[in-house]
Amino acid sequence: MSEEDKKIAEKLADLNLPEDFLASEGFKSLDVNADAELTDEIRAKISNAKEQWDEAQKASEGHGDAQPVQGEIKDGDSLEGGDQKPAEKTDELAADEIQLVGNEGDVNVDQDWVQRYEAIMKQYAADNQQEWVREEKNEEGQPHEGLKGKIGEAEYHFTAPDKAKSNLAGIDGVVALASKTGQSLAYNEKWSDEFKAEVLKACEKYGVSIEGMPEQVKENTEEKEEPAPAPVEKEEPESTYRLDPKIAAAKMKGLYVRTDDADEGKKATKVKALETEIKKQEELLAGRAYQVTGEEKATADLLMQKYVLAQRQGNQEMADTCALALQRYGVDKIERVPNSDEGIVKVTGKPYSERTDEEKGKINEAMDKALPKKQEQYNPEVFQQLAQAKQAGQVH
């Protein structure tokens, strides 16, 4: 135990802090030092961290249903999946590890992955007006495994191309890297509420999916989109679903990032993959596969995908048509604003109920032009198609 830790332990003798806890990342993240005034608030935080550390120790030994302070992210089904199952081999990961899941061909895992990841983290730090500081050796002078470093208070340790350790402040950076490398995250039921909230917020921000999220968790944490206000004079059932402008911007930003690459060949491949996914979604929508689970949301998501694809393919007419059709769901304008605070895409909103009859007519025409014609009768076979698409990762 260091002299600093000994002094802290003496000042907090009533809390009975073990040496292992004082050396843990959970305690170090509190930035407590022996010279600072240990107020009741600080003591409460330390006590809470100690309880969480105890639970993590129990969980690692296989005792009870303890929930560790940090979470590991593991393999599973897609975020939008139906019957979802937890990933296997969860216990092989440490409590503060994040597992990245790459689709075949998405991630370069050759011997230069460390250099590649460091370049991404340097750019991420620069984009946030901060600096990436790499830690190449440990206290014994030995090289760290993989890539380890800091950006401000955020701490990172990429031990493999598909594994990263981070504190809460570092989650945003890990998810940002996943968005650049085309990877998704795997959900873990052991996340603390705080850890889970940060992961979900970052994934929504960068358009990164979380695989294996249970349906109940998804229902409790998914985006809260405000419904359109009830009309006074007549009902507007087609406008009851309403996109939040910030959420719409985040989703389209994720699509732009997902279809981007410095290598033109790889970029073309990613654009083609999005085109294939859109065709599958059109088939499902035409077959009324989302009739029970929400056709309006599926339609809005498809229009956003088609808008980004049209922009990538240089088809401005289709992009404008999709942007006009999205006004059905509360979108007013979509602007590309690279290198800005908004981050690639800015969306402003206007309720559909406030549109004039003439505007509504034009929006309806755009909907007809942008979307596939639906079957007159609902075909239950499309549910099987939807389940197969989810299993194949074609529906997110």
Disulfide bonds with the S-S distance in Angstrom:
none
